[in-house]
Amino acid sequence: MNNDPETSLHPQATRRLAEFSSGLQFADLPTDVVEHLKLLILDGLGCCLTGQPRKPLTAEQVRDKFRALTRERVSSDDAESIIRTVAMIDKMTSLDKLFDLLRT
């Protein structure tokens, strides 16, 4: 264990970060952070579903691939709800619905 205060993390850094994170509400996030979060979610979903930057899938191919990949874990209704939610993510003011769907 590194006890050198010049090169080690503050001993309470993890606790302080956890306390801050656990109390954070969506409404507390600045607009630019929310917008960036939306882009990161879309980017992450796109990377997970396509994975081929030189040969990108069409929107319909992405939807079909998502349905196929989630068929055994997510109901058809939930999959369609997730697809609709992701398609409208740029208009969302809260990501709670998306997170709720992804948790099921």
KOLDREN-666777 format. One record per residue: x, y, z of N, C-alpha, C in turn; residue in one letter. Coordinates in Angstrom, 1 decimal. Layout:
neast / nnorth / nup / caeast / canorth / caup / ceast / cnorth / cup / res
X / Y / Z / X / Y / Z / X / Y / Z / A
...
% end
This chain:
neast / nnorth / nup / caeast / canorth / caup / ceast / cnorth / cup / res
0.8 / -1.2 / 0.0 / 0.0 / 0.0 / 0.0 / 0.9 / 1.2 / 0.0 / M
0.5 / 2.2 / -0.8 / 1.3 / 3.4 / -0.9 / 0.8 / 4.4 / 0.1 / N
1.6 / 4.7 / 1.1 / 1.2 / 5.7 / 2.1 / 1.9 / 7.1 / 1.9 / N
2.5 / 7.2 / 0.8 / 3.2 / 8.5 / 0.5 / 2.1 / 9.5 / 0.1 / D
1.9 / 10.6 / 0.9 / 0.8 / 11.5 / 0.6 / 1.0 / 12.3 / -0.7 / P
2.2 / 12.3 / -1.2 / 2.4 / 13.0 / -2.5 / 2.0 / 12.1 / -3.7 / E
1.9 / 10.8 / -3.6 / 1.6 / 10.0 / -4.7 / 0.4 / 9.1 / -4.5 / T
-0.2 / 9.0 / -3.3 / -1.3 / 8.2 / -3.1 / -2.6 / 9.0 / -3.2 / S
-3.7 / 8.3 / -3.4 / -5.0 / 9.0 / -3.4 / -5.3 / 9.4 / -2.0 / L
-6.1 / 10.5 / -1.9 / -6.5 / 10.9 / -0.5 / -7.2 / 9.7 / 0.1 / H
-7.0 / 9.4 / 1.4 / -7.5 / 8.2 / 2.0 / -9.0 / 8.1 / 2.0 / P
-9.7 / 9.2 / 2.0 / -11.1 / 9.2 / 2.0 / -11.8 / 9.5 / 0.6 / Q
-10.9 / 9.5 / -0.5 / -11.4 / 9.8 / -1.8 / -12.6 / 8.9 / -2.3 / A
-12.5 / 7.6 / -2.1 / -13.5 / 6.7 / -2.5 / -14.8 / 7.0 / -1.7 / T
-14.7 / 7.1 / -0.4 / -15.9 / 7.4 / 0.4 / -16.5 / 8.7 / 0.0 / R
-15.8 / 9.7 / -0.2 / -16.3 / 11.0 / -0.6 / -17.0 / 11.0 / -2.0 / R
-16.4 / 10.2 / -2.9 / -17.0 / 10.1 / -4.2 / -18.3 / 9.3 / -4.1 / L
-18.3 / 8.2 / -3.3 / -19.5 / 7.4 / -3.2 / -20.6 / 8.3 / -2.5 / A
-20.3 / 9.0 / -1.5 / -21.3 / 9.9 / -0.8 / -21.9 / 10.9 / -1.8 / E
-21.0 / 11.5 / -2.6 / -21.5 / 12.5 / -3.6 / -22.4 / 11.8 / -4.6 / F
-21.9 / 10.7 / -5.1 / -22.7 / 10.0 / -6.2 / -24.0 / 9.5 / -5.7 / S
-24.1 / 9.0 / -4.5 / -25.3 / 8.4 / -4.0 / -26.4 / 9.5 / -3.7 / S
-25.9 / 10.7 / -3.5 / -26.9 / 11.8 / -3.3 / -27.2 / 12.6 / -4.5 / G
-26.6 / 12.3 / -5.6 / -26.8 / 13.0 / -6.9 / -28.2 / 12.7 / -7.5 / L
-28.9 / 13.7 / -7.9 / -30.2 / 13.6 / -8.5 / -30.0 / 14.1 / -10.0 / Q
-30.9 / 13.5 / -10.8 / -30.8 / 13.9 / -12.2 / -30.9 / 15.5 / -12.4 / F
-31.8 / 16.0 / -11.6 / -32.1 / 17.5 / -11.7 / -30.8 / 18.3 / -11.3 / A
-29.9 / 17.7 / -10.5 / -28.7 / 18.3 / -10.1 / -27.6 / 18.5 / -11.3 / D
-27.8 / 17.7 / -12.3 / -26.8 / 17.7 / -13.4 / -27.0 / 18.9 / -14.3 / L
-25.9 / 19.6 / -14.6 / -26.0 / 20.7 / -15.6 / -26.4 / 20.2 / -17.0 / P
-27.1 / 21.1 / -17.7 / -27.6 / 20.7 / -19.0 / -26.5 / 20.2 / -19.9 / T
-25.3 / 20.8 / -19.9 / -24.3 / 20.3 / -20.8 / -23.8 / 18.8 / -20.4 / D
-23.9 / 18.5 / -19.1 / -23.5 / 17.2 / -18.7 / -24.6 / 16.2 / -19.2 / V
-25.9 / 16.6 / -19.1 / -27.0 / 15.7 / -19.6 / -26.8 / 15.5 / -21.1 / V
-26.6 / 16.5 / -21.8 / -26.4 / 16.4 / -23.3 / -25.3 / 15.4 / -23.6 / E
-24.2 / 15.6 / -22.9 / -23.0 / 14.7 / -23.1 / -23.3 / 13.3 / -22.7 / H
-24.1 / 13.1 / -21.7 / -24.5 / 11.8 / -21.2 / -25.3 / 11.1 / -22.3 / L
-26.2 / 11.9 / -22.9 / -27.1 / 11.3 / -24.0 / -26.2 / 10.8 / -25.1 / K
-25.2 / 11.6 / -25.5 / -24.4 / 11.2 / -26.6 / -23.6 / 10.0 / -26.2 / L
-23.1 / 9.9 / -25.0 / -22.3 / 8.7 / -24.6 / -23.2 / 7.5 / -24.6 / L
-24.4 / 7.6 / -24.2 / -25.3 / 6.4 / -24.2 / -25.6 / 6.0 / -25.6 / I
-25.9 / 6.9 / -26.5 / -26.1 / 6.6 / -27.9 / -24.8 / 6.0 / -28.5 / L
-23.7 / 6.6 / -28.2 / -22.4 / 6.1 / -28.7 / -22.2 / 4.6 / -28.2 / D
-22.4 / 4.4 / -26.9 / -22.2 / 3.1 / -26.4 / -23.1 / 2.1 / -27.0 / G
-24.4 / 2.4 / -27.1 / -25.3 / 1.5 / -27.8 / -24.9 / 1.2 / -29.2 / L
-24.5 / 2.3 / -29.9 / -24.1 / 2.1 / -31.3 / -22.9 / 1.2 / -31.4 / G
-21.9 / 1.4 / -30.5 / -20.7 / 0.6 / -30.5 / -21.1 / -0.9 / -30.2 / C
-21.9 / -1.1 / -29.3 / -22.3 / -2.4 / -28.9 / -23.0 / -3.2 / -30.0 / C
-23.9 / -2.4 / -30.7 / -24.7 / -3.1 / -31.7 / -24.1 / -3.2 / -33.1 / L
-23.2 / -2.3 / -33.4 / -22.6 / -2.3 / -34.8 / -21.2 / -2.8 / -34.8 / T
-20.3 / -2.2 / -34.1 / -19.0 / -2.6 / -34.0 / -18.1 / -2.7 / -35.2 / G
-18.6 / -2.1 / -36.3 / -17.9 / -2.1 / -37.6 / -17.9 / -0.7 / -38.2 / Q
-17.0 / 0.2 / -37.8 / -17.1 / 1.6 / -38.3 / -17.0 / 1.7 / -39.8 / P
-16.3 / 0.8 / -40.4 / -16.2 / 0.9 / -41.9 / -17.4 / 0.4 / -42.7 / R
-18.2 / -0.3 / -42.0 / -19.4 / -0.9 / -42.6 / -20.6 / -0.7 / -41.6 / K
-21.1 / 0.6 / -41.4 / -22.1 / 0.8 / -40.5 / -23.4 / 0.2 / -40.9 / P
-24.2 / -0.2 / -39.9 / -25.5 / -0.8 / -40.1 / -26.6 / 0.4 / -40.3 / L
-27.6 / 0.1 / -41.0 / -28.7 / 1.0 / -41.2 / -29.5 / 1.0 / -39.8 / T
-30.3 / 2.0 / -39.7 / -31.1 / 2.1 / -38.4 / -32.0 / 0.8 / -38.3 / A
-32.6 / 0.4 / -39.3 / -33.4 / -0.8 / -39.2 / -32.5 / -2.1 / -38.9 / E
-31.3 / -2.2 / -39.4 / -30.4 / -3.3 / -39.1 / -30.0 / -3.2 / -37.6 / Q
-29.8 / -2.0 / -37.1 / -29.5 / -1.9 / -35.7 / -30.7 / -2.4 / -34.8 / V
-31.9 / -1.9 / -35.2 / -33.1 / -2.4 / -34.4 / -33.2 / -3.9 / -34.5 / R
-33.0 / -4.5 / -35.7 / -33.2 / -5.9 / -35.8 / -32.1 / -6.7 / -35.0 / D
-30.9 / -6.1 / -35.0 / -29.8 / -6.8 / -34.2 / -30.1 / -6.7 / -32.7 / K
-30.6 / -5.5 / -32.3 / -30.9 / -5.3 / -30.9 / -32.0 / -6.4 / -30.5 / F
-33.0 / -6.5 / -31.3 / -34.1 / -7.4 / -31.0 / -33.5 / -8.9 / -30.9 / R
-32.7 / -9.2 / -31.8 / -32.1 / -10.6 / -31.8 / -31.2 / -10.8 / -30.6 / A
-30.4 / -9.8 / -30.2 / -29.5 / -10.0 / -29.1 / -30.2 / -10.0 / -27.7 / L
-31.4 / -9.4 / -27.7 / -32.1 / -9.3 / -26.4 / -33.3 / -10.2 / -26.3 / T
-33.5 / -11.0 / -27.3 / -34.7 / -11.8 / -27.4 / -34.9 / -12.8 / -26.2 / R
-33.8 / -13.3 / -25.7 / -33.8 / -14.3 / -24.6 / -33.9 / -13.6 / -23.2 / E
-33.6 / -12.3 / -23.2 / -33.5 / -11.7 / -21.9 / -34.5 / -10.6 / -21.6 / R
-35.1 / -10.1 / -22.7 / -36.0 / -8.9 / -22.6 / -37.3 / -9.3 / -23.4 / V
-38.4 / -9.0 / -22.8 / -39.7 / -9.3 / -23.5 / -39.7 / -8.4 / -24.8 / S
-40.5 / -8.9 / -25.8 / -40.7 / -8.2 / -27.0 / -41.2 / -6.8 / -26.8 / S
-42.2 / -6.6 / -25.9 / -42.7 / -5.3 / -25.6 / -41.7 / -4.4 / -25.0 / D
-40.9 / -4.9 / -24.1 / -39.8 / -4.1 / -23.5 / -38.7 / -3.7 / -24.5 / D
-38.4 / -4.6 / -25.4 / -37.4 / -4.4 / -26.4 / -37.9 / -3.2 / -27.3 / A
-39.2 / -3.3 / -27.7 / -39.7 / -2.2 / -28.6 / -39.8 / -0.9 / -27.8 / E
-40.1 / -0.9 / -26.5 / -40.1 / 0.3 / -25.7 / -38.7 / 0.9 / -25.6 / S
-37.7 / 0.0 / -25.5 / -36.3 / 0.5 / -25.4 / -35.9 / 1.1 / -26.7 / I
-36.3 / 0.5 / -27.8 / -36.0 / 1.0 / -29.2 / -36.6 / 2.4 / -29.3 / I
-37.9 / 2.5 / -29.0 / -38.6 / 3.9 / -29.1 / -37.9 / 4.9 / -28.2 / R
-37.6 / 4.5 / -27.0 / -36.9 / 5.4 / -26.0 / -35.6 / 5.9 / -26.6 / T
-34.8 / 5.0 / -27.1 / -33.5 / 5.4 / -27.6 / -33.6 / 6.3 / -28.8 / V
-34.6 / 6.0 / -29.6 / -34.8 / 6.8 / -30.8 / -35.2 / 8.2 / -30.5 / A
-35.8 / 8.4 / -29.3 / -36.3 / 9.7 / -28.9 / -35.3 / 10.4 / -27.8 / M
-34.2 / 9.8 / -27.6 / -33.3 / 10.2 / -26.5 / -32.9 / 11.7 / -26.6 / I
-32.8 / 12.2 / -27.8 / -32.4 / 13.6 / -27.9 / -33.4 / 14.5 / -27.4 / D
-34.7 / 14.1 / -27.3 / -35.8 / 14.9 / -26.8 / -36.0 / 14.7 / -25.3 / K
-35.3 / 13.8 / -24.7 / -35.6 / 13.4 / -23.3 / -35.1 / 14.5 / -22.4 / M
-35.8 / 14.7 / -21.3 / -35.3 / 15.5 / -20.2 / -34.9 / 14.7 / -19.0 / T
-35.2 / 13.4 / -19.0 / -34.8 / 12.5 / -18.0 / -34.5 / 11.2 / -18.6 / S
-33.4 / 10.5 / -18.1 / -33.0 / 9.2 / -18.6 / -33.6 / 8.1 / -17.7 / L
-34.4 / 8.5 / -16.7 / -34.9 / 7.5 / -15.8 / -35.7 / 6.3 / -16.5 / D
-36.5 / 6.7 / -17.5 / -37.3 / 5.6 / -18.2 / -36.3 / 4.7 / -18.9 / K
-35.3 / 5.2 / -19.6 / -34.3 / 4.3 / -20.2 / -33.6 / 3.4 / -19.2 / L
-33.2 / 4.0 / -18.1 / -32.5 / 3.2 / -17.1 / -33.4 / 2.1 / -16.5 / F
-34.7 / 2.5 / -16.3 / -35.7 / 1.5 / -15.8 / -35.8 / 0.3 / -16.8 / D
-35.9 / 0.6 / -18.1 / -36.1 / -0.4 / -19.1 / -34.8 / -1.3 / -19.1 / L
-33.7 / -0.7 / -19.0 / -32.5 / -1.5 / -19.1 / -32.2 / -2.4 / -17.9 / L
-32.8 / -2.0 / -16.7 / -32.7 / -2.8 / -15.5 / -33.6 / -4.1 / -15.5 / R
-34.6 / -4.1 / -16.4 / -35.5 / -5.2 / -16.4 / -35.0 / -6.4 / -17.1 / T
% end
